[in-house]
């Protein structure tokens, strides 16, 4: 009888849960397919005629991986007097070098490695969102915040173009997300441990391995009565307080040694630590002190024992080279306005929705701020926008670091607004949430598919043509001089030095390295000509269309023929002996007469 009644009147909550589970699986499947599309055409150009004009596509993949590329190809990573950014930013070239030992040097290997880093970012964000997101009620079904975030990140054409580039920003995002995850697991309680059994020391700090019930409830969105008591694994209990601390102590210097702008992301990590300590200062300091000391010690050891004795000029040069930008070079209001408006590069729909979600969270759903991840991501976003305004060099790739937390914030907000009380309200909110996700994802997917289906290979074709010409001439050195030289080395294996950046002036670098070829974009600048003409006759050999920027769409190859140095003529004057001097009446001796 009871079985028949259950079949006739199925539990509506159970059906909603199953529907949410199906939607969750579909979102993750779509995200996985879109992520796999990132691996197609890895040798292709940065998409031409895209909304993002970023000069990193001409230089940065080679510049910041130069140490790994040179070490693998030529046996030494450091070119004295040239541009050596690995001195200050060693993490990415170190990771690349490990990969090149298995794959060899190529753009495909470097970009595939970047996509593996992106995969780490996705998995870390998924774990973070799952850790801090729980359904409000059983009727809400499983949380969809993590699947929504995965779909939006994988569908975004902005992430598609920049996460496929072997630049610094993808690794910085991954390390920051991992640092948030490590901070979130400081003194993590094993699943099922009763929160009521925690203990404190004399000053009220939580005992190792225990997190505040209030912060746990806020993070999970459920009451403490839902937790069930279970036996405690003593080994897990002993390891958990140690491993996240060590991980955080290693991740913090790794972030700074990946890109020094990581300093602007530290408040986000500090907030998570503070939240894990129950929003109390003294326990938070006790949680943070060990990883902070580890991080400072590692960075100081690197600087004092490696950089300062050998490469201090290269370290300083990296920062002095950016002196041409800064917030003081324009009115503050203009810089701030441009910094905010240029965020639209992240997505024409996603970016405005971020501000809508923020406003609604403040005035309608303030419980979002009870989730520690939400304020931490806001601090991540705000911190990096502060750097963007301070640096005042608004290149699209810089916004990638802020786009990651913004995307997750939008996903958290959509899921929060989806979970409403009442059947009708829940249906309406779920429908609006679905429309919002589709409004963001569908145009992004269409743009991304266009990039996948219509790749260009102009830069690679030009590089290979240059390689053939250079190798066919045995009378000239294979060393090339170019601002894109490092990228060309990555693509062709030809050695190169930079024509714009370096601790030595260009004329001194040219004298020291004696390149055989010069490669310029669109024209030969006067300052480059001034450095070359004392030593070379510059002969234009070939030109190759590449890329789409009007200022850099023609790659020109010049041969550097050494000028004939006219030797100085030394005139040897005949030796004339001194006149013979004798006294009056004195006759010269036979030896004097012979002389």
URDA-V684856 format. One record per helix or strand. SS is the DSSP state (A for helix, B for strand). FROM is the first residue (numbers start at 1). TO is the last residue. If there is no record, write none. Layout:
BEGIN
ss: (SS | SS)
from: (FROM | FROM)
to: (TO | TO)
END
This chain:
BEGIN
ss: (A | A | A | A | A | A | A | A | A | A | A | A | B | B | A | A | A | A | A | A | A | A | A | A | A | A | A | A | B | A | B | A | B | A | B | B | A)
from: (2 | 12 | 56 | 66 | 85 | 90 | 107 | 138 | 145 | 157 | 168 | 195 | 200 | 206 | 213 | 224 | 234 | 260 | 281 | 312 | 327 | 332 | 350 | 366 | 372 | 396 | 423 | 458 | 480 | 485 | 496 | 506 | 517 | 526 | 536 | 552 | 590)
to: (8 | 37 | 63 | 74 | 87 | 103 | 132 | 140 | 155 | 162 | 184 | 197 | 200 | 206 | 220 | 226 | 258 | 276 | 310 | 320 | 329 | 346 | 363 | 370 | 391 | 418 | 453 | 471 | 481 | 492 | 497 | 513 | 521 | 533 | 549 | 562 | 594)
END
